[in-house]
Amino acid sequence: MSHLVQSSINDSVWVEIAYKYRPWGVLPLVIKEYFAVAKRLQLSFKKRCYLAACIVAYKKNVDVLSDSFQDVDLRGRKLVPFSATTYYESLLTLFFKTKGVVTYTTFHGILGHYRQHITNDVVLGLNIQSDYALAFSKDQKADLETHFGIIAERIYVAGNPKYPYREITYDKVGKKCLILSGVSYYDDDIKKLLPIADEVGREMGITFSIKPHPSSMISEEYIVQYPHLEIIEKSQTIRQLLSSNEYKVAITHNTTAYFECLYYGVRPLRWGINENLDFKMLDEIFTSKEQLRQYLSITPDNGYTQSAQQLLTDVLGMGVNRYNEIINKR
């Protein structure tokens, strides 16, 4: 994503910064920061040590940056770090702002709000330190305004170069259906789907191929009890699976891979038990075997295709790339 953004901007350079850890001379500083943290926060010993180590690392990096750019005039330059809301990218953003650099935030995924469990992704909206935010789409811009209090003048709709415009067609299920699960937090919910999928697989002659999230604990040992289910090798990426033309339909649960399915012409259904993502999606949501059978029997029409393509533009920023226009006009 970072490379694609940079290659879209004229007169720009992509830089990868490597950090080296040097243990000598830092222990007294870590001890000092440990006691500073302990005075202010009621935390475990381990967490105090972690925060103290982070503070020392950040201070050391600020010292290096200050020395490196002491005699360099950076006023009017522009910094577009990848995901500038966390870790060293946020540190770089704050440092270069003090040097008169115009800074931007880019995003690694779509934002959203949630029905139940609040995920770590909210940090993307809560911790924007940059002068401006480069949103994927108009819906992401609206989300930043409504749910994170970012004023409209600080947000540009820049698009998503990972997803250029393409004509998309959808079809009814063939002999295989893909299941894409969310993080391990949702494992118990996805386990409730598996016996239903196995029954439907037996009745309709379909094999359900499961691609668990990398953090999921669902493994081959658990799947083996279901003869119409199979687990996909971890080495296969979601993009490889979706672009293989092997699957026409997928079942998703609390994963933004839902939108990737739409983009690659794989019609996504939504397992509705404890659905947490409160993103704009199409309405094919099910909670029973009968509903799943019904959706798998449908052949999408032109209306579905038009709705899907509009959703991809509005939410994912498909076909929009305004990075050069935005960065180079200021």
Secondary structure as GFF3:
##gff-version 3
##sequence-region A 1 330
A	DSSP	alpha_helix	2	7	.	.	.	ID=ss1
A	DSSP	alpha_helix	27	40	.	.	.	ID=ss2
A	DSSP	alpha_helix	45	68	.	.	.	ID=ss3
A	DSSP	beta_strand	78	79	.	.	.	ID=ss4
A	DSSP	alpha_helix	87	97	.	.	.	ID=ss5
A	DSSP	beta_strand	102	105	.	.	.	ID=ss6
A	DSSP	three_ten_helix	120	122	.	.	.	ID=ss7
A	DSSP	alpha_helix	123	126	.	.	.	ID=ss8
A	DSSP	beta_strand	132	135	.	.	.	ID=ss9
A	DSSP	alpha_helix	138	148	.	.	.	ID=ss10
A	DSSP	three_ten_helix	152	154	.	.	.	ID=ss11
A	DSSP	beta_strand	155	157	.	.	.	ID=ss12
A	DSSP	beta_strand	176	180	.	.	.	ID=ss13
A	DSSP	three_ten_helix	184	186	.	.	.	ID=ss14
A	DSSP	alpha_helix	187	204	.	.	.	ID=ss15
A	DSSP	beta_strand	207	211	.	.	.	ID=ss16
A	DSSP	alpha_helix	220	223	.	.	.	ID=ss17
A	DSSP	beta_strand	229	231	.	.	.	ID=ss18
A	DSSP	alpha_helix	238	242	.	.	.	ID=ss19
A	DSSP	beta_strand	249	252	.	.	.	ID=ss20
A	DSSP	alpha_helix	257	263	.	.	.	ID=ss21
A	DSSP	beta_strand	267	271	.	.	.	ID=ss22
A	DSSP	beta_strand	285	286	.	.	.	ID=ss23
A	DSSP	alpha_helix	289	296	.	.	.	ID=ss24
A	DSSP	alpha_helix	302	311	.	.	.	ID=ss25
A	DSSP	pi_helix	312	316	.	.	.	ID=ss26
A	DSSP	alpha_helix	323	328	.	.	.	ID=ss27
###
